[in-house]
Structure formats: structure tokens, C-alpha cells
């Protein structure tokens, strides 16, 4: 059985609405969701990075996934809206509490940097407006080789007819560029009514130009790849320390040949 995921439940500051989002996602059959904290830095003054809400404060008990006997898995995600290269800071300690790190570049140069150099998990494709720039396959394939996925969300198309046209056109353009590879489709829902079930989302991906297989991967295996990329990103800077056990430590002052003769003498039977 496939494990369905929605890696973008937008946190608007209303904890009650976020609780309803998580409960609705579990009822629709999503096994894993990510609470998305959108961060738009200010170039004139320093803006603090938002802190994720502890899961224990959000709800006492996680809801059980529909059709499964296990509770839903809730992760934290940070999305940076980038209009300047200084908005992304490599190895920033404020990024550590988040399981996923995403960026939404606003210029072609920032898009190229996000694809080729930035240590992120997800690159968001704008769906609420006309694409501010066009891009080619070279940077997209560079991101795919590094394990970065691209995200298209659908909640904006539910709220407004104009955004619906932008969502379809931008998603079809990206699908044509990347050939449907490494694309995830998320809701970016702010209310529970904006969520759709996994099979409805897979049907929607056909309007985005994805095949049936790519549409299923967009809510299953590609999401899992993004989670694994996030785990490896957080542990890549770790330090491993090795040491010898006490019983294995011996006197290293004598030569190797002498130590071997001493060991043989100790084990020689009387």
C-alpha cells in the first residue's frame, strides 16, 4: 500500500485551524504531513526566523490515519521567499529545528543558485502569479542530480479563478521542462476545506502535464525522497569519534614482532 504525503500545510498563526488541517489530512488518508512556516526576510532590517510550534502544544493525541492503524506523522518545514541572495544563509542554526528546508526564488539568478549550490530540499514553483522568469533544463537537471525536488501546490487554484490559470500554466511549463521527474504536489492549504484526497490530487496532476505514474510519485515516492534528503542534510555535518575498548588496549611500546612472540608465549600450553 502506498504511503501518501502532503508536505505543505500552511501555518497562518491559528493553532485551532492547524489542528483541523492535521485531522482532515489524517481522515483523507495522508500518512505524513509537514507544517509549513513561510518566512519572507526583509532586506532593510533583520527578521527573525519563525520557530515551529511544539507538537505537544498543538494536540494531545495525534489522529489515526484513515485505513491504517498508526497515527499521522507531523513534520516541520521552513519556506524562504527569496528576492535577494542574502535571504538564504548556509548552515544557519535557526534552520535546524525544521525537518525540511524549501526556497521560492523570485529571479532567474536566484533560481540558478538554488538549483546548483543551495543546500535545500525543495524548490517551490510560483503558482499565485505569472512566472517572473523562464528557465531551461540545465539548472533543473542539476538540481535533480543533487536530489532536490520541485513543488507545485494547488490550493491557490481553489481560491481564485485567475490563480487557477497561473497554477495550470506554470505547472505545465515546469512539467515540460523537467519531463515530470522529481515533482511533488502539495496543497499549501490554509483551511481544512482546501485539502483534497490523495487520489483527487493524482487526478489533478494530469492537468499539470504529468503521467499517471509521475502523478502517483508526486504524492508518494518523491515526497519520501525529499524527507530522506532532509535527514541527510541535517546529519551531513556530524562528527564520528572512534575509540578502542579497554580489553583491546595493549602496550604499544614494544615492536610488532616482539608483541607477536609475547602473545604466542602466553598462549603456549605447559
C-alpha positions as CSV (number, residue, x, y, z in Angstrom):
1,X,0.0,0.0,0.0
2,X,1.3,3.4,-0.9
3,X,2.1,6.0,1.7
4,X,0.6,9.3,0.8
5,X,2.2,12.6,1.9
6,X,1.3,16.3,1.9
7,X,4.4,18.3,2.7
8,X,2.8,21.7,2.8
9,X,0.1,22.6,5.3
10,X,0.5,26.4,5.7
11,X,0.6,27.7,9.2
12,X,-1.1,31.1,9.5
13,X,-0.8,31.6,13.2
14,X,-4.2,30.0,14.1
15,X,-3.4,26.8,16.0
16,X,-7.0,25.6,16.0
17,X,-7.1,25.8,12.2
18,X,-3.8,24.0,12.0
19,X,-5.2,21.2,14.3
20,X,-8.2,20.9,12.0
21,X,-5.9,20.7,9.0
22,X,-3.9,17.8,10.5
23,X,-7.1,15.9,11.5
24,X,-8.6,16.4,8.0
25,X,-5.3,15.2,6.4
26,X,-5.4,12.0,8.5
27,X,-9.1,11.4,7.6
28,X,-8.3,11.7,3.9
29,X,-5.6,9.1,4.1
30,X,-2.3,11.1,4.3
31,X,0.3,9.3,6.5
32,X,2.7,12.2,6.7
33,X,2.2,15.9,6.6
34,X,4.5,18.9,7.0
35,X,3.5,22.1,8.7
36,X,4.9,24.9,6.5
37,X,6.2,28.1,8.1
38,X,6.6,30.8,5.4
39,X,9.5,33.2,6.0
40,X,10.0,36.4,4.0
41,X,13.1,38.2,5.1
42,X,13.4,41.9,5.0
43,X,16.4,43.4,3.2
44,X,16.4,46.6,5.3
45,X,16.2,45.0,8.8
46,X,16.9,41.6,10.3
47,X,13.8,39.5,10.5
48,X,13.8,36.6,13.0
49,X,13.2,33.1,11.6
50,X,9.9,31.7,12.9
51,X,10.1,28.9,15.5
52,X,8.0,25.8,14.9
53,X,5.1,25.1,17.3
54,X,5.8,22.1,19.6
55,X,3.6,19.1,18.6
56,X,2.6,18.6,22.3
57,X,1.1,22.1,22.3
58,X,-0.7,21.6,19.0
59,X,-2.7,18.5,20.1
60,X,-2.7,16.0,22.9
61,X,-3.0,12.9,20.7
62,X,-2.3,12.6,17.0
63,X,-5.2,11.4,14.9
64,X,-5.1,7.9,13.3
65,X,-4.7,7.7,9.5
66,X,-7.8,6.5,7.7
67,X,-7.3,2.9,6.6
68,X,-4.2,2.4,8.8
69,X,-3.7,1.6,12.5
70,X,-1.0,4.2,13.1
71,X,-1.1,7.9,13.9
72,X,-0.2,10.6,11.4
73,X,3.3,11.8,11.2
74,X,3.7,15.6,11.5
75,X,6.9,17.3,10.4
76,X,8.1,20.9,10.3
77,X,9.1,22.8,7.2
78,X,10.5,26.2,6.5
79,X,10.0,28.0,3.2
80,X,12.1,31.1,2.4
81,X,10.7,33.6,-0.1
82,X,13.8,34.8,-1.8
83,X,14.2,38.1,-3.6
84,X,17.8,38.6,-2.7
85,X,20.8,36.3,-2.3
86,X,21.3,37.4,1.3
87,X,18.0,35.9,2.3
88,X,19.4,32.4,2.3
89,X,22.2,31.7,4.9
90,X,24.1,28.5,4.6
91,X,24.5,26.5,7.9
92,X,22.1,28.9,9.7
93,X,21.4,27.5,13.2
94,X,17.8,28.7,13.0
95,X,17.1,26.2,10.2
96,X,18.0,23.2,12.5
97,X,14.5,22.7,14.1
98,X,12.9,22.2,10.7
99,X,12.8,18.8,9.0
100,X,12.5,20.3,5.5
101,X,14.0,23.4,4.0
102,X,12.4,25.0,0.9
103,X,13.1,28.1,-1.1
104,X,11.0,30.0,-3.6
105,X,13.3,32.2,-5.7
106,X,11.9,35.3,-7.4
107,X,14.6,35.9,-10.0
108,X,16.4,33.7,-12.6
109,X,19.8,34.1,-10.9
110,X,18.4,33.0,-7.5
111,X,16.7,30.1,-9.2
112,X,20.1,29.0,-10.8
113,X,21.8,29.3,-7.4
114,X,19.0,27.3,-5.7
115,X,19.3,24.6,-8.3
116,X,23.1,24.3,-8.3
117,X,24.5,25.4,-4.9
118,X,21.9,25.9,-2.1
119,X,21.7,23.1,0.4
120,X,17.9,22.8,0.3
121,X,15.4,20.0,-0.1
122,X,12.6,21.7,-2.1
123,X,12.4,24.4,-4.7
124,X,8.9,25.9,-5.0
125,X,7.3,26.9,-8.3
126,X,5.2,30.1,-8.0
127,X,1.5,29.4,-8.7
128,X,-0.2,32.6,-7.5
129,X,1.2,34.8,-10.3
130,X,2.7,34.6,-13.7
131,X,6.2,33.2,-13.7
132,X,8.6,36.1,-13.1
133,X,11.2,34.4,-15.3
134,X,11.7,31.4,-17.6
135,X,14.3,28.8,-17.1
136,X,15.9,26.0,-19.1
137,X,16.5,22.3,-18.4
138,X,20.2,22.6,-17.4
139,X,19.7,24.1,-13.9
140,X,16.7,21.8,-13.4
141,X,18.6,18.7,-14.2
142,X,21.4,20.0,-12.0
143,X,19.0,20.1,-9.1
144,X,17.7,16.6,-9.9
145,X,21.2,15.2,-9.7
146,X,21.7,16.7,-6.3
147,X,18.4,15.1,-5.0
148,X,16.4,18.4,-4.8
149,X,12.7,18.1,-5.7
150,X,10.3,20.8,-7.2
151,X,7.0,21.6,-5.6
152,X,3.7,22.6,-7.2
153,X,0.8,23.5,-5.0
154,X,-2.9,23.5,-5.8
155,X,-4.7,25.4,-3.0
156,X,-4.3,28.7,-4.8
157,X,-6.3,27.4,-7.8
158,X,-9.3,26.7,-5.4
159,X,-9.3,30.2,-4.0
160,X,-9.3,32.3,-7.2
161,X,-10.0,31.8,-10.9
162,X,-7.1,33.9,-12.0
163,X,-4.7,31.9,-9.8
164,X,-6.1,28.8,-11.3
165,X,-4.9,29.8,-14.7
166,X,-1.5,30.7,-13.3
167,X,-1.3,27.3,-11.5
168,X,-2.1,25.3,-14.6
169,X,0.2,27.3,-16.9
170,X,3.1,27.3,-14.5
171,X,2.8,23.7,-13.6
172,X,2.5,22.6,-17.3
173,X,5.6,24.7,-18.2
174,X,7.6,23.1,-15.4
175,X,6.4,19.6,-16.3
176,X,7.6,20.2,-19.9
177,X,11.0,21.3,-18.7
178,X,11.7,18.5,-16.2
179,X,9.7,15.8,-18.1
180,X,7.7,15.0,-14.9
181,X,10.8,14.0,-12.9
182,X,11.2,14.8,-9.1
183,X,8.0,16.8,-8.8
184,X,5.9,16.8,-5.6
185,X,2.3,18.1,-5.5
186,X,1.2,19.6,-2.2
187,X,-1.8,21.5,-1.0
188,X,-0.4,24.7,0.6
189,X,-3.8,24.7,2.3
190,X,-4.6,27.3,5.0
191,X,-8.0,25.8,5.7
192,X,-9.3,22.3,6.0
193,X,-11.8,22.9,3.1
194,X,-8.9,23.4,0.8
195,X,-7.5,19.9,1.3
196,X,-8.1,17.2,-1.3
197,X,-7.7,13.4,-1.0
198,X,-4.6,11.7,-2.5
199,X,-6.5,10.2,-5.4
200,X,-8.1,13.5,-6.2
201,X,-4.6,15.0,-6.2
202,X,-3.3,12.3,-8.6
203,X,-6.2,13.1,-11.0
204,X,-5.3,16.8,-10.8
205,X,-1.7,16.1,-11.8
206,X,-2.9,15.1,-15.2
207,X,-3.9,18.7,-15.8
208,X,-0.4,19.6,-14.8
209,X,1.0,17.5,-17.6
210,X,2.2,14.6,-15.5
211,X,1.6,10.9,-16.5
212,X,-0.3,8.5,-14.2
213,X,3.0,7.1,-12.8
214,X,4.5,10.5,-12.3
215,X,1.3,11.7,-10.6
216,X,1.4,8.9,-8.1
217,X,5.1,9.5,-7.5
218,X,4.3,13.2,-6.8
219,X,2.4,12.3,-3.6
220,X,4.4,9.2,-2.6
221,X,8.0,8.3,-3.6
222,X,9.1,11.8,-4.5
223,X,7.9,13.1,-1.1
224,X,9.8,10.3,0.6
225,X,12.9,11.2,-1.3
226,X,12.6,14.8,-0.1
227,X,12.3,13.6,3.5
228,X,15.4,11.4,3.1
229,X,17.3,14.4,1.6
230,X,16.3,16.5,4.6
231,X,17.6,13.9,7.0
232,X,20.9,13.6,5.2
233,X,21.2,17.4,5.0
234,X,20.8,17.7,8.8
235,X,23.3,14.9,9.6
236,X,25.9,15.7,6.9
237,X,27.9,18.0,9.3
238,X,28.2,15.4,12.1
239,X,31.4,14.1,13.7
240,X,32.2,10.5,14.4
241,X,34.6,9.6,17.2
242,X,36.1,6.1,17.5
243,X,38.0,4.6,20.4
244,X,39.4,1.2,21.4
245,X,37.8,-0.9,24.0
246,X,39.8,-1.3,27.3
247,X,40.4,-5.1,26.8
248,X,41.8,-4.4,23.4
249,X,44.3,-1.8,24.5
250,X,47.8,-3.2,25.0
251,X,51.3,-1.9,25.5
252,X,52.3,-0.4,22.1
253,X,55.9,0.4,23.3
254,X,57.4,-2.9,22.0
255,X,57.8,-3.7,18.3
256,X,55.1,-5.6,16.5
257,X,57.3,-8.7,16.0
258,X,58.1,-8.8,19.8
259,X,54.5,-8.4,20.7
260,X,53.5,-11.3,18.5
261,X,56.2,-13.5,20.2
262,X,55.0,-12.5,23.6
263,X,51.4,-13.3,22.7
264,X,52.5,-16.7,21.4
265,X,54.4,-17.4,24.6
266,X,51.3,-16.5,26.7
267,X,49.1,-18.9,24.8
268,X,51.6,-21.8,24.6
269,X,50.4,-24.8,26.7
270,X,52.6,-26.1,29.5
